[in-house]
Amino acid sequence: MKKESIDLHVMWHIDSLLQPYPVSIVTTVDAAGRFNAAPYSLIIPYCSSPKNPQMLLIVNKNWHTAKNILNNGEFVLNYPRAEQIKDIVETSRYYDEGVNELEYTQYSTLPSKHVKPPRIAECYQHIECRVLRMEKPSDLQINFIAEVLDISQDEGLYALGRVARAKKVHAPVYMGVDEERHHVFGEINNISPEEIDLFFT
């Protein structure tokens, strides 16, 4: 089978590279104590040791999320369900600094156990994080490497088998951008064009 190389552009990882990304809504708090929420997919476990669990969060330095984390070093990863796609997208809109995106959604908050940013009650899983160090691989990108302080899930979820858990949470995945630069979201259990090929400008 023939292969071809492709050119890499800005945001190449969600354009040129075809792979699904998990969707998480990152909650942070600014210097004035105001909540911020934004969806991110460039989030992966950084250290798998149970003695030193860490997550890697990749953000643009100009976004409110990055500024808030630089200010206090804390964030929470909230994992939503596929049927919450409209609320997920609402948190991605470019509101002015200090605006709480969650007020424009059906989401509600729960206090976190160890950090100031809140958990989103309607999400099935939460990871509370505190930054250990950061890297700047480019002029715009900041990589936050953070310790995992707590993982919480819907009660009873962890007792299920992995396949049963995946079906129950109905998690969405981010599929990158299409030719017209729309964002494409999908469902982890069953790709259905009618239900989940949702495009947003």
C-alpha positions as CSV (number, residue, x, y, z in Angstrom):
1,M,0.0,0.0,0.0
2,K,1.4,3.4,-1.0
3,K,2.1,6.0,1.7
4,E,2.5,9.8,1.5
5,S,4.0,12.4,3.8
6,I,1.9,15.4,4.8
7,D,2.9,19.0,5.7
8,L,2.5,20.0,9.3
9,H,0.7,23.2,10.2
10,V,-0.4,25.0,13.3
11,M,-2.4,22.7,15.5
12,W,-1.2,19.8,13.4
13,H,-2.1,17.3,16.1
14,I,-5.8,17.9,15.6
15,D,-5.6,18.4,11.9
16,S,-3.0,16.2,10.2
17,L,-2.9,13.5,12.8
18,L,-6.0,11.3,12.7
19,Q,-6.7,9.9,16.2
20,P,-9.5,10.3,18.8
21,Y,-8.8,12.5,21.8
22,P,-10.6,12.2,25.2
23,V,-12.7,15.2,26.1
24,S,-12.2,16.9,29.5
25,I,-13.5,20.2,30.8
26,V,-10.8,21.9,32.8
27,T,-12.0,24.1,35.7
28,T,-9.7,26.7,37.2
29,V,-10.0,29.8,39.4
30,D,-8.6,33.2,38.7
31,A,-6.9,35.6,41.1
32,A,-10.3,37.1,42.1
33,G,-11.7,33.7,42.9
34,R,-13.9,33.5,39.8
35,F,-14.4,30.1,38.1
36,N,-13.4,29.3,34.5
37,A,-14.2,26.3,32.5
38,A,-12.9,25.2,29.1
39,P,-12.7,21.9,27.1
40,Y,-9.3,20.3,26.5
41,S,-8.3,17.0,24.8
42,L,-4.5,17.2,25.1
43,I,-4.4,15.6,28.5
44,I,-2.6,12.3,29.2
45,P,-1.2,10.4,32.2
46,Y,2.5,11.5,32.7
47,C,3.6,9.2,35.4
48,S,1.9,5.8,36.0
49,S,3.4,5.0,39.4
50,P,0.7,4.9,42.1
51,K,3.3,6.5,44.4
52,N,3.7,9.5,42.1
53,P,0.6,9.8,39.9
54,Q,0.9,12.7,37.4
55,M,-1.1,14.2,34.5
56,L,0.1,16.3,31.6
57,L,-2.1,19.2,30.4
58,I,-1.1,21.1,27.2
59,V,-2.5,24.6,26.8
60,N,-2.0,27.8,24.9
61,K,-0.4,30.4,27.1
62,N,-2.8,33.1,26.0
63,W,-5.9,31.3,27.2
64,H,-7.6,32.0,30.5
65,T,-7.0,28.4,31.7
66,A,-3.2,28.8,31.4
67,K,-3.2,32.2,33.1
68,N,-5.2,30.9,36.0
69,I,-3.0,27.8,36.4
70,L,0.1,30.0,36.3
71,N,-1.5,32.1,39.1
72,N,-2.3,29.4,41.6
73,G,-1.0,26.1,40.2
74,E,-4.4,24.2,40.4
75,F,-6.9,22.7,38.1
76,V,-9.5,20.0,37.9
77,L,-10.2,17.6,34.9
78,N,-13.9,16.9,34.6
79,Y,-15.0,14.2,32.1
80,P,-18.4,14.8,30.5
81,R,-20.9,12.5,28.7
82,A,-21.6,12.5,25.0
83,E,-25.1,13.8,25.5
84,Q,-23.7,16.9,27.1
85,I,-22.1,18.0,23.9
86,K,-23.9,21.4,23.7
87,D,-22.7,22.3,27.2
88,I,-19.2,21.1,26.3
89,V,-19.1,23.4,23.3
90,E,-20.5,26.3,25.3
91,T,-17.5,26.2,27.6
92,S,-15.3,26.6,24.5
93,R,-16.6,30.0,23.6
94,Y,-14.4,33.1,23.9
95,Y,-15.9,35.0,26.8
96,D,-14.2,37.9,28.5
97,E,-11.8,37.3,31.3
98,G,-13.6,36.6,34.6
99,V,-16.7,35.2,33.0
100,N,-17.8,31.8,34.4
101,E,-18.6,29.7,31.3
102,L,-20.6,27.2,33.5
103,E,-23.3,29.9,34.0
104,Y,-24.2,29.4,30.3
105,T,-24.6,25.7,30.6
106,Q,-26.8,23.2,32.5
107,Y,-23.8,22.2,34.6
108,S,-23.6,22.7,38.4
109,T,-20.5,22.6,40.7
110,L,-19.3,20.6,43.6
111,P,-16.4,21.7,45.9
112,S,-13.2,19.8,45.3
113,K,-11.5,17.9,48.1
114,H,-8.0,19.4,47.8
115,V,-8.0,22.4,45.4
116,K,-10.0,25.6,44.9
117,P,-11.3,24.9,41.3
118,P,-14.6,23.1,41.5
119,R,-15.8,19.8,40.2
120,I,-18.6,19.7,37.7
121,A,-21.4,17.6,39.3
122,E,-22.8,16.2,36.0
123,C,-19.4,14.8,34.8
124,Y,-18.8,11.2,35.6
125,Q,-15.1,11.6,36.6
126,H,-12.8,14.2,38.2
127,I,-9.1,14.5,38.7
128,E,-7.8,17.2,41.1
129,C,-4.4,18.4,40.1
130,R,-1.6,20.6,41.5
131,V,1.3,21.7,39.2
132,L,4.7,20.3,39.9
133,R,6.5,21.9,37.0
134,M,5.9,23.3,33.5
135,E,7.6,23.2,30.2
136,K,7.4,25.6,27.2
137,P,8.1,23.7,24.0
138,S,7.1,26.6,21.8
139,D,6.3,30.3,22.1
140,L,2.6,29.6,22.6
141,Q,2.5,26.3,24.3
142,I,2.7,25.5,28.0
143,N,2.9,21.9,29.3
144,F,1.7,21.6,32.9
145,I,2.9,18.5,34.7
146,A,0.8,18.1,37.8
147,E,0.4,15.7,40.7
148,V,-2.9,13.9,41.0
149,L,-4.3,14.7,44.4
150,D,-7.7,12.9,44.1
151,I,-9.7,11.0,41.5
152,S,-13.5,10.8,42.1
153,Q,-16.2,9.1,40.1
154,D,-19.9,8.6,40.2
155,E,-20.7,6.2,43.0
156,G,-20.7,2.6,42.0
157,L,-18.9,3.2,38.7
158,Y,-15.5,1.8,39.7
159,A,-17.2,-1.5,40.8
160,L,-18.2,-2.2,37.2
161,G,-16.0,-3.9,34.7
162,R,-14.1,-1.7,32.2
163,V,-16.5,-2.4,29.3
164,A,-19.5,-1.8,31.5
165,R,-18.0,1.5,32.7
166,A,-17.3,2.7,29.2
167,K,-20.9,2.0,28.2
168,K,-22.4,3.6,31.2
169,V,-20.5,6.9,31.0
170,H,-21.1,7.3,27.3
171,A,-17.9,9.3,26.9
172,P,-17.4,11.6,23.9
173,V,-14.2,11.9,21.9
174,Y,-12.7,14.7,20.0
175,M,-12.0,13.8,16.4
176,G,-10.1,17.0,15.3
177,V,-11.2,19.4,12.6
178,D,-12.7,18.9,9.2
179,E,-11.9,20.6,5.8
180,E,-13.9,23.7,6.7
181,R,-12.2,24.0,10.1
182,H,-15.2,22.8,12.1
183,H,-14.6,20.8,15.2
184,V,-15.8,17.2,15.1
185,F,-17.0,15.2,18.1
186,G,-17.8,11.5,18.4
187,E,-19.0,8.9,20.8
188,I,-16.6,6.3,22.2
189,N,-19.1,3.4,22.1
190,N,-20.7,3.8,18.7
191,I,-19.9,6.2,15.9
192,S,-23.3,7.4,14.6
193,P,-23.3,10.2,12.0
194,E,-26.9,11.0,12.8
195,E,-26.3,11.4,16.5
196,I,-22.8,12.6,17.0
197,D,-21.2,14.0,13.8
198,L,-21.8,17.4,15.3
199,F,-20.0,20.4,13.7
200,F,-19.4,23.7,15.4
201,T,-17.7,26.8,14.1
